[in-house]
Amino acid sequence: MDIKENISLKAYNTFGIDVCASKYAEVSSEEDLQHLLADGILKECPFVILGGGSNIVFVKDFDGIVVHPTNKGINIISENDNEAVVEAAAGETWSNLAWTMTRQGYYGLENLVEIPGCVGAAPIQNVGAYGREAKDVIKYVVAYEIATGTKKTFTNKECRFGYRNSIFKNELKDQYIVIAVGFALSKTMEVTTNYSALTSMLCDRNITSPTPLQIAECIADIRRQKLPDPKEIGSAGSFFKNPIVTHSQLEILKATYPNIVCYPSGEHYKLAAGWLIEQCGWKGRSLGKVGVYDKQALVLFNKGGCTGTEVVNIANAIVADVESKFGVQLEKEAIII
Ligand SMILES: Cc1cc2nc3c(=O)[nH]c(=O)nc-3n(C[C@H](O)[C@H](O)[C@H](O)COP(=O)(O)OP(=O)(O)OC[C@H]3O[C@@H](n4cnc5c(N)ncnc54)[C@H](O)[C@@H]3O)c2cc1C
């Protein structure tokens, strides 16, 4: 396997941060991954698994090996009248998977189109958007244990998915490399359209029984209005998670901020982090070469040539302001390396 040395990662992270990795290996097949693990290099030096680099901020050169799965493939494994099980390779582009299955009429991924990144990262982060999460459709995750090189298939339950969270960010952090993900997609109408921007767009388009493609097209249009196109503006999407609060915490906040934006989330409530940031006056502002996006304050973006440290600096300043105004701790969604 070809391990390259001193590679710039600028083209491999959507923030466009120019750092260098001392070693870089592309894994283009399961066999490649087996060879890499048998070689033992991941036990000898620091490593990072890099998908599309759309949720990672590098603050300095990486003195170790960057492993980049690039294996491709989307295959229907089984199908009956109600559902299809589809397996996608870790290096497949997530949005390509979502559009491909949606165009074929399967329900399940339509709300998740246009999320940048690769299939392999989706279960790590449990990507989500517009009322749906990857966990709603992931049936299993195929991964290799780095320490032993053994292959394991995790069921949905074993992944212990949570809000932008999974076992792979906790107990099994940095222990497995995902090589493929299996999805159960529905052939009958199962939609989530209660997100207000989606509801009104479907209404404007006179769509009452939406096909998956109609939903995906609305989602793509909504995303275009709110989020920067990673091809044009460097960012990691939403930089912060929406904080979860209890009913009593919400009531206390509401007493001072009656217009606080929140959504029910199980037994608790999710506060709109973008609203909190906006109320602190950060929307449209910048610090150094990093800006807060003027259409969505959750998004930090590269104004040109920013460093990872500048991203972290503005993020920390925002966290401090939100904490001091609302007493709420914002958690970074992006991974800082
Ligand atoms: C413009 C924009 C919009 C976005 N919108 C959304 C959104 O709507 N919803 C949302 O949830 N996210 C969103 N994101 C964030 C991002 O797209 C997701 O977190 C995505 O899943 C990251 O995928 P990636 O392949 O780029 O992962 P990376 O950023 O490369 O990696 C993310 C994490 O996953 C690990 N990882 C990656 N691949 C593997 C693998 N094969 N095996 C093991 N670990 C692996 C990495 O080590 C790292 O810890 C957005 C980002 C951008 C730039």
The ligand as a Gaussian input file, in Angstrom:
#p B3LYP/6-31G(d) Opt

LIG

0 1
 C      -21.702000      22.980000       4.649000
 C      -21.835000      21.855000       5.652000
 C      -23.088000      21.422000       6.041000
 C      -23.244000      20.388000       6.967000
 N      -24.490000      20.002000       7.317000
 C      -24.662000      19.000000       8.214000
 C      -25.976000      18.558000       8.577000
 O      -26.983000      19.045000       8.070000
 N      -26.074000      17.567000       9.496000
 C      -24.971000      16.985000      10.063000
 O      -25.163000      16.075000      10.884000
 N      -23.738000      17.371000       9.717000
 C      -23.536000      18.354000       8.817000
 N      -22.279000      18.754000       8.488000
 C      -21.127000      18.137000       9.149000
 C      -20.528000      16.957000       8.353000
 O      -20.932000      16.996000       7.027000
 C      -20.902000      15.608000       8.965000
 O      -20.473000      15.528000      10.322000
 C      -20.291000      14.434000       8.195000
 O      -20.782000      13.226000       8.660000
 C      -18.779000      14.390000       8.264000
 O      -18.362000      13.460000       7.299000
 P      -16.886000      13.424000       6.791000
 O      -16.741000      12.234000       5.909000
 O      -16.511000      14.719000       6.217000
 O      -16.118000      13.143000       8.150000
 P      -14.768000      13.791000       8.695000
 O      -14.991000      15.236000       8.976000
 O      -13.642000      13.434000       7.805000
 O      -14.640000      13.006000      10.053000
 C      -15.583000      13.165000      11.081000
 C      -15.283000      12.149000      12.201000
 O      -15.555000      10.834000      11.726000
 C      -14.371000      10.020000      11.797000
 N      -14.408000       9.149000      10.613000
 C      -14.571000       9.529000       9.328000
 N      -14.619000       8.438000       8.533000
 C      -14.470000       7.364000       9.346000
 C      -14.423000       5.954000       9.122000
 N      -14.540000       5.420000       7.905000
 N      -14.232000       5.135000      10.185000
 C      -14.099000       5.658000      11.433000
 N      -14.132000       6.976000      11.712000
 C      -14.325000       7.798000      10.670000
 C      -13.230000      10.996000      11.795000
 O      -12.061000      10.445000      12.386000
 C      -13.803000      12.125000      12.612000
 O      -13.740000      11.810000      13.981000
 C      -22.097000      19.776000       7.543000
 C      -20.814000      20.192000       7.128000
 C      -20.683000      21.212000       6.191000
 C      -19.307000      21.630000       5.751000

